[in-house]
Amino acid sequence: MAADSSSNLRIIVQRNPSESQLSELGIKSWPKWGCSPGKYQLKFDAEETCYLLRGKVKVLPKGSLATDAVEFGAGDLVVIPKGLSCTWDVSVAVDKHYKFDSPPPPPPP
């Protein structure tokens, strides 16, 4: 039975991860990104892990129902799957550390 590919793209939200987990991940060395309130259409070409320093976001995966929206905010560690197309509805300006999983190297010729 084939599953709809977008249904496998789940956003994982971990609320208030421990300081030891954050330092183990090296979050403070990750680049920072921020945006002001608004709606943004985004497509993730690589898996992203991010830690929100501030802000509040509701993410609605493309083609899903409003009830499928995922909310997260300051203090949350979030993993966004590769291939996800979604709308970010930012109600409070976001400031976050982020890291993209590097894609695997191309196969040898």
KOLDREN-427477 format. One record per residue (C-alpha): x, y, z. Coordinates in nm, 2 decimals. Example, Ala and Ser with C-alpha at 12.3 -4.5 7.8 and 13.67 -1.06 7.14 Angstrom:
KOLDREN-427477
<x:1.23 y:-0.45 z:0.78>
<x:1.37 y:-0.11 z:0.71>
end
This chain:
KOLDREN-427477
<x:0.00 y:0.00 z:0.00>
<x:0.16 y:0.33 z:-0.11>
<x:0.14 y:0.61 z:0.13>
<x:0.10 y:0.97 z:0.02>
<x:0.45 y:1.11 z:0.04>
<x:0.35 y:1.43 z:0.22>
<x:0.18 y:1.23 z:0.50>
<x:0.52 y:1.10 z:0.60>
<x:0.67 y:1.44 z:0.64>
<x:0.60 y:1.51 z:1.01>
<x:0.74 y:1.80 z:1.20>
<x:0.88 y:1.69 z:1.54>
<x:0.86 y:1.94 z:1.82>
<x:1.05 y:1.89 z:2.15>
<x:0.94 y:2.13 z:2.42>
<x:1.21 y:2.27 z:2.65>
<x:1.50 y:2.04 z:2.57>
<x:1.76 y:2.03 z:2.85>
<x:2.07 y:2.26 z:2.85>
<x:2.29 y:1.95 z:2.83>
<x:2.11 y:1.83 z:2.51>
<x:2.14 y:2.18 z:2.36>
<x:2.51 y:2.20 z:2.43>
<x:2.56 y:1.84 z:2.30>
<x:2.40 y:1.95 z:1.97>
<x:2.62 y:2.26 z:1.96>
<x:2.33 y:2.48 z:1.90>
<x:2.51 y:2.81 z:2.00>
<x:2.75 y:2.75 z:1.71>
<x:2.47 y:2.72 z:1.46>
<x:2.38 y:3.01 z:1.23>
<x:2.10 y:3.24 z:1.33>
<x:1.79 y:3.34 z:1.13>
<x:1.50 y:3.56 z:1.21>
<x:1.18 y:3.70 z:1.05>
<x:0.91 y:3.94 z:1.14>
<x:0.54 y:3.84 z:1.17>
<x:0.37 y:3.74 z:0.85>
<x:0.30 y:3.44 z:0.63>
<x:0.58 y:3.27 z:0.44>
<x:0.56 y:2.99 z:0.18>
<x:0.86 y:2.76 z:0.24>
<x:1.00 y:2.44 z:0.09>
<x:1.26 y:2.25 z:0.28>
<x:1.52 y:2.09 z:0.04>
<x:1.71 y:1.94 z:0.34>
<x:1.60 y:1.83 z:0.69>
<x:1.63 y:2.13 z:0.92>
<x:1.68 y:2.12 z:1.30>
<x:1.61 y:2.45 z:1.47>
<x:1.59 y:2.59 z:1.82>
<x:1.37 y:2.89 z:1.87>
<x:1.51 y:3.16 z:2.09>
<x:1.20 y:3.37 z:2.06>
<x:0.88 y:3.38 z:1.85>
<x:0.57 y:3.19 z:1.78>
<x:0.49 y:3.00 z:1.46>
<x:0.20 y:2.79 z:1.32>
<x:0.31 y:2.57 z:1.03>
<x:0.06 y:2.43 z:0.79>
<x:0.19 y:2.16 z:0.55>
<x:0.08 y:2.22 z:0.19>
<x:-0.24 y:2.04 z:0.10>
<x:-0.33 y:1.96 z:0.46>
<x:-0.63 y:2.07 z:0.68>
<x:-0.60 y:2.36 z:0.92>
<x:-0.64 y:2.11 z:1.20>
<x:-0.31 y:1.95 z:1.09>
<x:-0.12 y:2.28 z:1.17>
<x:0.18 y:2.24 z:1.40>
<x:0.25 y:2.52 z:1.65>
<x:0.58 y:2.59 z:1.82>
<x:0.77 y:2.88 z:1.98>
<x:1.05 y:3.00 z:2.20>
<x:1.23 y:2.72 z:2.38>
<x:1.12 y:2.45 z:2.13>
<x:1.36 y:2.23 z:1.94>
<x:1.20 y:2.15 z:1.60>
<x:1.29 y:1.90 z:1.33>
<x:1.14 y:1.99 z:0.99>
<x:1.16 y:1.70 z:0.73>
<x:1.33 y:1.73 z:0.39>
<x:1.07 y:1.78 z:0.11>
<x:0.81 y:1.96 z:0.32>
<x:0.63 y:2.24 z:0.15>
<x:0.44 y:2.46 z:0.40>
<x:0.31 y:2.80 z:0.51>
<x:0.47 y:2.95 z:0.82>
<x:0.22 y:3.18 z:0.99>
<x:0.45 y:3.38 z:1.22>
<x:0.25 y:3.56 z:1.50>
<x:0.55 y:3.67 z:1.71>
<x:0.88 y:3.76 z:1.54>
<x:1.11 y:3.46 z:1.52>
<x:1.48 y:3.44 z:1.62>
<x:1.63 y:3.09 z:1.59>
<x:1.94 y:2.89 z:1.56>
<x:1.93 y:2.64 z:1.27>
<x:2.12 y:2.36 z:1.10>
<x:2.05 y:2.18 z:0.78>
<x:2.15 y:1.81 z:0.74>
<x:2.40 y:1.80 z:0.46>
<x:2.28 y:1.60 z:0.17>
<x:2.46 y:1.28 z:0.10>
<x:2.75 y:1.31 z:-0.16>
<x:2.66 y:1.22 z:-0.52>
<x:2.74 y:0.87 z:-0.62>
<x:3.07 y:0.82 z:-0.80>
<x:3.06 y:0.84 z:-1.19>
end
